Amino acid sequence: MKRLFDILLAAIGLILAAPVMFLAALAVRFDTPGPILFRQKRIGKDFRTFELLKFRSMRVANAGSQVTFGEDLRITSSGRWLRKVKFDELPQLWNVLRGDMSFVGPRPEVPQYVELYRDRYEKLLGVRPGITDRASIKYRSESAILGSVDDPENYYRTVILPDKIAMGEEYVERHSVVGDIGIILQTVLVVFKHDECVDVQAPAVIAKSTGDHSR
């Protein structure tokens, strides 16, 4: 049932979003040199590797941290706008249609982050990863949070990622089609209201709420 829902919604979404995706592709193409699409290996259901698609939002020559934070200078002008309204994620409709992803599910991570918490991902990766989930909504302002700490990448690994995993575990236990529809609608509302959702908090506050996962 969930897979049928994903296929129908992805097919309709690709048709409806085609004009927006065309304009987004033009914006990326003429903003800075480089490919229109960003491709990155992520870990999917049953630990299978797949290629996640996004509209490129960063300069090609600038490699660095796996996380973006604050006013990251690697982000292009078009990329900043695409990220704000989440249009950079639209190519993932193709990932959903292909069966790599679902509309709703724990967000897929890069291999090195999955290896850090492999025992916990055993449960999470029993389902397809998603374009959105409750953690995506909660951490809408993730880059602002990371921009407020001294070591953003370490903070992501030891505080934010464990919290996302915990929320993903809860989703795996309780997910339903009705719940998925609710998450999709909430995501749409958050994006178009430009609601930041999570205030920037001091590291100790979030760490206390998620537990000590620094091992």
Secondary structure, DSSP 8 states (H G I E B T S, - for coil): -HHHHHHHHHHHHHHHHHHHHHHHHHHHHHHSSS-SEEEEEEE-GGG-EEEEEEE--B-TT----SS--SS-TTB-HHHHHHHHTTGGGTTHHHHHHHTS-EEESS----HHHHHHTHHHHHHHTTS--EEE-HHHHHTTTHHHHHTTSS-HHHHIIIIIHHHHHHHHHHHHHH--HHHHHHHHHHHHHHHHHT---S----HHHHHHHH-----
